[in-house]
Amino acid sequence: MEVDLRIDAVGEVTGIAGRLKVIEEERARAKELVDRAAAEASSLAKELAEEIPLRDVGAILGVSYQRVHQLVHS
């Protein structure tokens, strides 16, 4: 058995269900953007690492040497 509980008003606060849906959708979009940015950063780091030292790649990307190492080897 499954129970689906929805609260749409608490005192003077109304439209809770709709606002929660918007929050959920925005979080999903944000996750998608973060995933895309991470993939692009990894791709760029790998390309740059073929040309310049990892420390320089880190300076370009604004991340630590350790993070560049992770990106290049992911």
N, CA, C and O atoms as a GROMACS GRO file, in nm:
protein
  296
    1MET      N    1   0.084  -0.116   0.000
    1MET     CA    2   0.000   0.000   0.000
    1MET      C    3   0.089   0.124   0.000
    1MET      O    4   0.192   0.127   0.067
    2GLU      N    5   0.050   0.225  -0.074
    2GLU     CA    6   0.126   0.348  -0.086
    2GLU      C    7   0.036   0.466  -0.052
    2GLU      O    8  -0.080   0.471  -0.091
    3VAL      N    9   0.092   0.559   0.022
    3VAL     CA   10   0.018   0.679   0.060
    3VAL      C   11   0.085   0.799  -0.005
    3VAL      O   12   0.206   0.814   0.002
    4ASP      N   13   0.006   0.883  -0.069
    4ASP     CA   14   0.057   1.004  -0.132
    4ASP      C   15   0.000   1.123  -0.056
    4ASP      O   16  -0.118   1.155  -0.066
    5LEU      N   17   0.085   1.187   0.022
    5LEU     CA   18   0.044   1.298   0.105
    5LEU      C   19   0.088   1.428   0.042
    5LEU      O   20   0.206   1.447   0.013
    6ARG      N   21  -0.007   1.519   0.021
    6ARG     CA   22   0.025   1.650  -0.035
    6ARG      C   23  -0.031   1.757   0.055
    6ARG      O   24  -0.149   1.755   0.092
    7ILE      N   25   0.054   1.850   0.090
    7ILE     CA   26   0.012   1.962   0.173
    7ILE      C   27   0.018   2.086   0.084
    7ILE      O   28   0.124   2.121   0.032
    8ASP      N   29  -0.096   2.152   0.069
    8ASP     CA   30  -0.099   2.270  -0.017
    8ASP      C   31  -0.117   2.399   0.061
    8ASP      O   32  -0.102   2.508   0.005
    9ALA      N   33  -0.149   2.389   0.189
    9ALA     CA   34  -0.164   2.511   0.268
    9ALA      C   35  -0.131   2.482   0.414
    9ALA      O   36  -0.168   2.378   0.469
   10VAL      N   37  -0.062   2.576   0.475
   10VAL     CA   38  -0.034   2.571   0.618
   10VAL      C   39  -0.057   2.713   0.669
   10VAL      O   40   0.019   2.805   0.639
   11GLY      N   41  -0.162   2.729   0.745
   11GLY     CA   42  -0.198   2.863   0.791
   11GLY      C   43  -0.222   2.955   0.672
   11GLY      O   44  -0.305   2.925   0.586
   12GLU      N   45  -0.151   3.064   0.668
   12GLU     CA   46  -0.166   3.162   0.560
   12GLU      C   47  -0.081   3.129   0.437
   12GLU      O   48  -0.093   3.195   0.334
   13VAL      N   49   0.004   3.028   0.447
   13VAL     CA   50   0.092   2.990   0.336
   13VAL      C   51   0.016   2.895   0.246
   13VAL      O   52  -0.025   2.787   0.288
   14THR      N   53  -0.003   2.935   0.120
   14THR     CA   54  -0.077   2.852   0.025
   14THR      C   55   0.010   2.821  -0.097
   14THR      O   56   0.117   2.880  -0.115
   15GLY      N   57  -0.038   2.730  -0.178
   15GLY     CA   58   0.034   2.694  -0.300
   15GLY      C   59   0.161   2.616  -0.276
   15GLY      O   60   0.252   2.619  -0.358
   16ILE      N   61   0.169   2.547  -0.164
   16ILE     CA   62   0.290   2.475  -0.126
   16ILE      C   63   0.326   2.368  -0.229
   16ILE      O   64   0.441   2.357  -0.269
   17ALA      N   65   0.228   2.290  -0.272
   17ALA     CA   66   0.255   2.181  -0.367
   17ALA      C   67   0.314   2.235  -0.497
   17ALA      O   68   0.411   2.178  -0.549
   18GLY      N   69   0.258   2.341  -0.548
   18GLY     CA   70   0.309   2.400  -0.671
   18GLY      C   71   0.449   2.455  -0.655
   18GLY      O   72   0.534   2.438  -0.742
   19ARG      N   73   0.474   2.520  -0.543
   19ARG     CA   74   0.607   2.574  -0.518
   19ARG      C   75   0.709   2.462  -0.502
   19ARG      O   76   0.822   2.475  -0.549
   20LEU      N   77   0.670   2.352  -0.436
   20LEU     CA   78   0.761   2.238  -0.422
   20LEU      C   79   0.794   2.177  -0.558
   20LEU      O   80   0.907   2.134  -0.581
   21LYS      N   81   0.695   2.174  -0.646
   21LYS     CA   82   0.718   2.120  -0.781
   21LYS      C   83   0.820   2.207  -0.855
   21LYS      O   84   0.909   2.155  -0.922
   22VAL      N   85   0.806   2.340  -0.844
   22VAL     CA   86   0.901   2.431  -0.908
   22VAL      C   87   1.041   2.409  -0.852
   22VAL      O   88   1.138   2.405  -0.928
   23ILE      N   89   1.052   2.395  -0.722
   23ILE     CA   90   1.182   2.372  -0.658
   23ILE      C   91   1.244   2.243  -0.711
   23ILE      O   92   1.363   2.240  -0.744
   24GLU      N   93   1.166   2.138  -0.719
   24GLU     CA   94   1.215   2.009  -0.769
   24GLU      C   95   1.264   2.021  -0.914
   24GLU      O   96   1.369   1.968  -0.949
   25GLU      N   97   1.188   2.091  -0.997
   25GLU     CA   98   1.227   2.109  -1.137
   25GLU      C   99   1.354   2.192  -1.149
   25GLU      O  100   1.441   2.160  -1.231
   26GLU      N  101   1.366   2.297  -1.069
   26GLU     CA  102   1.486   2.381  -1.071
   26GLU      C  103   1.609   2.302  -1.026
   26GLU      O  104   1.717   2.318  -1.082
   27ARG      N  105   1.592   2.220  -0.925
   27ARG     CA  106   1.704   2.137  -0.878
   27ARG      C  107   1.748   2.039  -0.986
   27ARG      O  108   1.868   2.016  -1.004
   28ALA      N  109   1.653   1.982  -1.058
   28ALA     CA  110   1.686   1.889  -1.166
   28ALA      C  111   1.762   1.962  -1.277
   28ALA      O  112   1.860   1.909  -1.330
   29ARG      N  113   1.718   2.082  -1.311
   29ARG     CA  114   1.788   2.161  -1.414
   29ARG      C  115   1.928   2.198  -1.367
   29ARG      O  116   2.024   2.193  -1.445
   30ALA      N  117   1.940   2.236  -1.241
   30ALA     CA  118   2.071   2.273  -1.186
   30ALA      C  119   2.166   2.154  -1.190
   30ALA      O  120   2.283   2.169  -1.226
   31LYS      N  121   2.117   2.036  -1.156
   31LYS     CA  122   2.201   1.916  -1.160
   31LYS      C  123   2.247   1.888  -1.303
   31LYS      O  124   2.363   1.852  -1.325
   32GLU      N  125   2.158   1.905  -1.399
   32GLU     CA  126   2.194   1.884  -1.539
   32GLU      C  127   2.304   1.982  -1.582
   32GLU      O  128   2.400   1.943  -1.649
   33LEU      N  129   2.291   2.108  -1.543
   33LEU     CA  130   2.394   2.207  -1.577
   33LEU      C  131   2.527   2.176  -1.511
   33LEU      O  132   2.632   2.190  -1.573
   34VAL      N  133   2.524   2.134  -1.385
   34VAL     CA  134   2.648   2.098  -1.315
   34VAL      C  135   2.714   1.980  -1.383
   34VAL      O  136   2.836   1.978  -1.401
   35ASP      N  137   2.635   1.880  -1.422
   35ASP     CA  138   2.690   1.763  -1.490
   35ASP      C  139   2.753   1.801  -1.624
   35ASP      O  140   2.861   1.753  -1.659
   36ARG      N  141   2.685   1.888  -1.699
   36ARG     CA  142   2.738   1.932  -1.829
   36ARG      C  143   2.866   2.013  -1.811
   36ARG      O  144   2.961   1.995  -1.887
   37ALA      N  145   2.869   2.100  -1.710
   37ALA     CA  146   2.990   2.180  -1.684
   37ALA      C  147   3.106   2.091  -1.644
   37ALA      O  148   3.219   2.114  -1.686
   38ALA      N  149   3.079   1.990  -1.563
   38ALA     CA  150   3.185   1.898  -1.520
   38ALA      C  151   3.241   1.821  -1.639
   38ALA      O  152   3.362   1.802  -1.650
   39ALA      N  153   3.154   1.777  -1.727
   39ALA     CA  154   3.198   1.704  -1.846
   39ALA      C  155   3.283   1.793  -1.936
   39ALA      O  156   3.385   1.749  -1.989
   40GLU      N  157   3.243   1.918  -1.952
   40GLU     CA  158   3.319   2.011  -2.036
   40GLU      C  159   3.453   2.043  -1.972
   40GLU      O  160   3.555   2.052  -2.041
   41ALA      N  161   3.455   2.062  -1.840
   41ALA     CA  162   3.581   2.089  -1.769
   41ALA      C  163   3.677   1.972  -1.784
   41ALA      O  164   3.797   1.992  -1.806
   42SER      N  165   3.626   1.852  -1.773
   42SER     CA  166   3.709   1.733  -1.789
   42SER      C  167   3.766   1.726  -1.930
   42SER      O  168   3.884   1.698  -1.948
   43SER      N  169   3.682   1.751  -2.028
   43SER     CA  170   3.726   1.747  -2.167
   43SER      C  171   3.835   1.851  -2.194
   43SER      O  172   3.937   1.821  -2.255
   44LEU      N  173   3.811   1.973  -2.147
   44LEU     CA  174   3.909   2.080  -2.168
   44LEU      C  175   4.039   2.049  -2.094
   44LEU      O  176   4.147   2.071  -2.148
   45ALA      N  177   4.029   2.000  -1.972
   45ALA     CA  178   4.149   1.966  -1.894
   45ALA      C  179   4.231   1.860  -1.966
   45ALA      O  180   4.354   1.871  -1.971
   46LYS      N  181   4.166   1.760  -2.022
   46LYS     CA  182   4.238   1.655  -2.094
   46LYS      C  183   4.309   1.711  -2.216
   46LYS      O  184   4.424   1.675  -2.244
   47GLU      N  185   4.241   1.798  -2.290
   47GLU     CA  186   4.302   1.857  -2.408
   47GLU      C  187   4.420   1.945  -2.371
   47GLU      O  188   4.526   1.937  -2.433
   48LEU      N  189   4.403   2.030  -2.270
   48LEU     CA  190   4.511   2.119  -2.228
   48LEU      C  191   4.629   2.042  -2.172
   48LEU      O  192   4.744   2.080  -2.194
   49ALA      N  193   4.603   1.932  -2.100
   49ALA     CA  194   4.709   1.852  -2.039
   49ALA      C  195   4.802   1.791  -2.143
   49ALA      O  196   4.916   1.755  -2.112
   50GLU      N  197   4.754   1.778  -2.265
   50GLU     CA  198   4.841   1.728  -2.372
   50GLU      C  199   4.938   1.834  -2.421
   50GLU      O  200   5.035   1.804  -2.491
   51GLU      N  201   4.912   1.959  -2.384
   51GLU     CA  202   4.992   2.070  -2.433
   51GLU      C  203   5.077   2.138  -2.325
   51GLU      O  204   5.187   2.186  -2.354
   52ILE      N  205   5.026   2.143  -2.202
   52ILE     CA  206   5.091   2.219  -2.096
   52ILE      C  207   5.087   2.140  -1.965
   52ILE      O  208   5.010   2.045  -1.952
   53PRO      N  209   5.171   2.178  -1.867
   53PRO     CA  210   5.172   2.109  -1.738
   53PRO      C  211   5.038   2.121  -1.665
   53PRO      O  212   4.963   2.217  -1.683
   54LEU      N  213   5.009   2.022  -1.581
   54LEU     CA  214   4.882   2.019  -1.508
   54LEU      C  215   4.864   2.141  -1.419
   54LEU      O  216   4.752   2.189  -1.404
   55ARG      N  217   4.971   2.192  -1.361
   55ARG     CA  218   4.959   2.312  -1.276
   55ARG      C  219   4.909   2.431  -1.357
   55ARG      O  220   4.830   2.513  -1.308
   56ASP      N  221   4.954   2.441  -1.482
   56ASP     CA  222   4.908   2.549  -1.569
   56ASP      C  223   4.762   2.528  -1.608
   56ASP      O  224   4.686   2.624  -1.619
   57VAL      N  225   4.724   2.404  -1.629
   57VAL     CA  226   4.584   2.373  -1.659
   57VAL      C  227   4.497   2.417  -1.541
   57VAL      O  228   4.390   2.475  -1.560
   58GLY      N  229   4.544   2.388  -1.421
   58GLY     CA  230   4.471   2.428  -1.302
   58GLY      C  231   4.454   2.578  -1.294
   58GLY      O  232   4.347   2.627  -1.257
   59ALA      N  233   4.559   2.653  -1.328
   59ALA     CA  234   4.551   2.799  -1.325
   59ALA      C  235   4.449   2.850  -1.426
   59ALA      O  236   4.374   2.943  -1.398
   60ILE      N  237   4.447   2.788  -1.543
   60ILE     CA  238   4.351   2.829  -1.646
   60ILE      C  239   4.208   2.800  -1.603
   60ILE      O  240   4.120   2.884  -1.619
   61LEU      N  241   4.185   2.680  -1.546
   61LEU     CA  242   4.050   2.640  -1.507
   61LEU      C  243   4.009   2.696  -1.371
   61LEU      O  244   3.892   2.693  -1.335
   62GLY      N  245   4.107   2.748  -1.297
   62GLY     CA  246   4.075   2.801  -1.165
   62GLY      C  247   4.050   2.694  -1.061
   62GLY      O  248   3.969   2.711  -0.970
   63VAL      N  249   4.122   2.581  -1.077
   63VAL     CA  250   4.108   2.470  -0.982
   63VAL      C  251   4.248   2.425  -0.939
   63VAL      O  252   4.348   2.465  -0.997
   64SER      N  253   4.252   2.343  -0.836
   64SER     CA  254   4.380   2.295  -0.785
   64SER      C  255   4.444   2.192  -0.879
   64SER      O  256   4.378   2.133  -0.965
   65TYR      N  257   4.573   2.173  -0.859
   65TYR     CA  258   4.646   2.069  -0.932
   65TYR      C  259   4.579   1.933  -0.912
   65TYR      O  260   4.565   1.854  -1.005
   66GLN      N  261   4.539   1.906  -0.787
   66GLN     CA  262   4.476   1.778  -0.756
   66GLN      C  263   4.345   1.761  -0.834
   66GLN      O  264   4.316   1.652  -0.885
   67ARG      N  265   4.268   1.868  -0.844
   67ARG     CA  266   4.140   1.861  -0.918
   67ARG      C  267   4.166   1.837  -1.066
   67ARG      O  268   4.094   1.760  -1.130
   68VAL      N  269   4.268   1.902  -1.120
   68VAL     CA  270   4.304   1.880  -1.261
   68VAL      C  271   4.341   1.735  -1.281
   68VAL      O  272   4.300   1.672  -1.379
   69HIS      N  273   4.418   1.681  -1.189
   69HIS     CA  274   4.458   1.539  -1.199
   69HIS      C  275   4.333   1.452  -1.203
   69HIS      O  276   4.325   1.358  -1.282
   70GLN      N  277   4.236   1.481  -1.117
   70GLN     CA  278   4.110   1.404  -1.118
   70GLN      C  279   4.037   1.418  -1.250
   70GLN      O  280   3.990   1.319  -1.306
   71LEU      N  281   4.029   1.540  -1.302
   71LEU     CA  282   3.958   1.564  -1.427
   71LEU      C  283   4.024   1.491  -1.544
   71LEU      O  284   3.956   1.432  -1.628
   72VAL      N  285   4.156   1.496  -1.547
   72VAL     CA  286   4.230   1.434  -1.657
   72VAL      C  287   4.217   1.282  -1.652
   72VAL      O  288   4.215   1.217  -1.757
   73HIS      N  289   4.210   1.226  -1.534
   73HIS     CA  290   4.206   1.080  -1.521
   73HIS      C  291   4.066   1.025  -1.495
   73HIS      O  292   4.051   0.912  -1.449
   74SER      N  293   3.966   1.104  -1.525
   74SER     CA  294   3.828   1.055  -1.506
   74SER      C  295   3.773   0.995  -1.633
   74SER      O  296   3.659   0.949  -1.636
   0.00000   0.00000   0.00000
